Amino acid sequence: MNRLVVVAALAMIVPAFSAVPSFAQDDAALKKDLTAVIALHGLPCGQVVAVKVQAENDYAASCQDGNRYHVYMNAAGRVIVEK
């Protein structure tokens, strides 16, 4: 993946991981950030419509098109998106 795209993705998701977990389910900015990260990983989504905080820096995202993704930051600091 282009290094600039990876840097842009991290710049958008790091603030999302700094969000207060108790408010994350209703946070429109977090949904928008997760939508962008999923798209940058080349996965179909459309738009994230629901987010469940599983742990710090660990989210379950449900998309408008029915896809569900696990978005988290690994020990090396990389953002990982798994179906």
C-alpha positions in Angstrom: 0.0 0.0 0.0 1.2 3.5 -0.7 3.1 4.9 2.3 1.1 8.2 2.0 -2.2 6.4 2.2 -1.0 4.5 5.3 0.1 7.7 7.0 -3.2 9.4 6.1 -5.2 6.5 7.5 -3.2 6.6 10.8 -3.6 10.3 11.0 -7.4 9.9 10.8 -7.8 6.9 13.1 -5.4 7.9 16.0 -7.9 10.6 17.2 -10.7 8.0 17.0 -8.8 5.7 19.3 -8.4 8.6 21.7 -12.1 9.0 22.0 -13.8 8.3 25.4 -15.1 4.7 25.1 -18.4 5.4 26.9 -19.4 7.9 24.3 -18.1 6.0 21.3 -21.4 4.3 20.3 -23.0 7.7 19.6 -19.9 9.5 18.3 -20.5 10.5 14.7 -16.9 11.5 14.3 -15.7 8.0 15.3 -18.2 6.4 12.8 -16.8 8.7 10.1 -13.2 7.8 11.0 -13.9 4.1 11.0 -15.7 4.4 7.7 -12.6 6.0 6.2 -10.2 3.5 7.6 -12.3 0.6 6.3 -12.3 2.2 2.9 -8.6 2.8 2.9 -8.1 -0.9 3.6 -10.1 -1.6 0.4 -13.0 -3.2 2.0 -16.7 -2.6 1.2 -18.7 -0.8 3.8 -20.6 2.3 2.5 -20.9 3.9 5.9 -20.4 2.8 9.5 -23.8 2.9 11.2 -22.9 1.3 14.6 -19.8 1.0 16.7 -19.3 -1.3 19.7 -16.2 -0.6 21.9 -14.6 -3.9 22.8 -11.6 -2.6 24.5 -9.2 0.4 24.3 -8.3 0.8 20.6 -10.6 -2.1 19.7 -13.9 -1.6 17.9 -16.6 -3.7 16.2 -18.0 -1.7 13.3 -21.3 -2.5 11.6 -21.7 -1.0 8.1 -24.8 0.2 6.2 -24.4 -2.6 3.6 -24.4 -5.3 6.3 -20.7 -6.0 6.6 -19.2 -6.1 10.0 -15.5 -5.4 10.8 -13.1 -5.7 13.7 -10.9 -2.6 13.7 -8.0 -2.4 16.2 -4.5 -1.3 16.7 -1.9 -4.1 17.0 1.1 -4.2 19.3 3.3 -2.7 16.6 0.9 0.3 16.3 -0.7 -0.6 13.0 -4.4 -0.3 12.4 -5.9 -3.7 11.4 -9.3 -4.3 9.8 -10.7 -7.8 9.8 -14.0 -9.0 8.5 
